[in-house]
Amino acid sequence: MTETDEPVLQEPPVAGDEVETLLGALERQRRTLAWKCSGLDAAGLRTTVGASQVTLGGLLKHLALVEDDMVSQKLLGRPAAEPWSGVDWDSDPDWEWRTAADDTPEELLELWQNAVARSRAGIRQALSRAGLGQPAAYTNSRGETPSLRRLLIDLVEEYARHVGHADMIRESVDGLVGEDPPR
């Protein structure tokens, strides 16, 4: 994982500016996901709840994809990297969910941690250039180009939704509950 000397916010500041608040909200969700997925073996990361096929391992792989897609590809305009570039998404749109069971817990955590590190670096780079209002390198199917601000909101929403899934799955594995990881 890429390391920097720059501190990572643990949560949104109580009275911070817009950048600190958005990044703090994103980091809080990332920390909570890491906590909900920590310390589990392969069986724990493959556990499902009810009829759902969502697993903690699948969440890690999916959110690694989301990090790379939102920041590296959409914001910065970089081509998809491995393992994403080798996937035929048209014939296998749920590839990351389906293949997570083939990966070890260490591989899944490393994949996600590396994607987060790339995103942190890409977001820092983008913020240093032009701030939250800068347009992404991506234009959607309606011809709209989102700002960095919008992509960060989308990342927070994606994590928040999936951290809720992680709460339920982890509780079913070993009873771990709680809103925030211990400090």
Phi, psi and omega in degrees: 000142179287130179251147174224166177276351183285127180293149178258128179299143178271333181195171178295140176293155181294324181219053181269177176280181185297316181297310180300321181291314179296313181293323177296320178295318178296314181296324177299317179294319178299315179299319181293317177300314180302318180295314182294336181261356187282150173071014182256149174273183182301319180297319178297321179285347179259359183294139174242165178238126178060219183280349183292146175260004180289133177235163176295321176297318176297322177297317178300314182291319179297315182288335170296316177298315181299316178303309182295320180295310185294314188267301184295312185276300187289312182288309189264348177076021179277153176290158177300138178261173174291146004274356188293326185290339181269005184263137172270090186294334179293320182268345182218068186293344179253026186308311185296323178291316185291320187272352180301327180294342179275349184261150176283161175305321180295318179295318181295314179296319180295317178302312181293314181299320179293321177295318177298316179299317177298319180295315178303314180295317179295320179293317177302315180299313182295318180296324180290336180278310191209005176079187187293333184279353183296143179285149175286168176279359188251143172236130183281180184294344178265006179081017181261141177248114181287157175271167173303320178306312181295319179295323177294319176298317179299320178296316178300315179298316181298314178296314183302317178299313184281334174295327174298318175298315181299322177304309184293317182295313182298319178300323180288336180284307187215013176084002180296124178228165177139154182274320182234143176295153176297149180284000000 
